[in-house]
Amino acid sequence: MARRVFFSFHYQRDVWRVNQIRNIGEVVGSAAAGFHDASLWEEAKKKGDAVIQRMIDNALENTSVTVICIGGATAGRKFINYEIRQSLARRNGILGVHIHGLKDRHGLTDVRGTVPPLLASAGALVYDYRDHASLGAWIEQAARAAGR
């Protein structure tokens, strides 16, 4: 079954990696709080945290699963805990996926990132990205575990 999924990631560092996995057959639509568009992100930053939080909340609308894409700097992102808390409050299925092995636009991989502590304490399963089929299965498993 195809799902609407919220992808959480470090835009500047990982957008290229995330775009390689975000548009898979198991995902009907994907949301990323405007982070797929650098101009929206930059404009929101100028307006303050409340605007960014609204972007996150709007992107979470109609999603059933949240995928935390774990890159080298994900755990230190300012809004990572907000995204996780909001996802849990919505009762989204949630999982983490290490994306350090995917190449960026320069063909480089990254260091393995730390799992955000709030994600770990929520008991979310965390995987190393392998392929689209595995990611699709993990998304469906997370949705079912959350009763979605």
Protein Blocks (a to p, Z undefined) as FASTA:
>chain_A
ZZdddddddfklmmmmmmmmmmcfklmbaceehpmpmklmmmmmmnojklmmmmmmmmmg
opabdcddddfklmmpmklmmmmmmmmmnopacddddfklpccfkopacddddddfklmm
nopacdddfbfmlmmmmmmmmmmmnoZZ
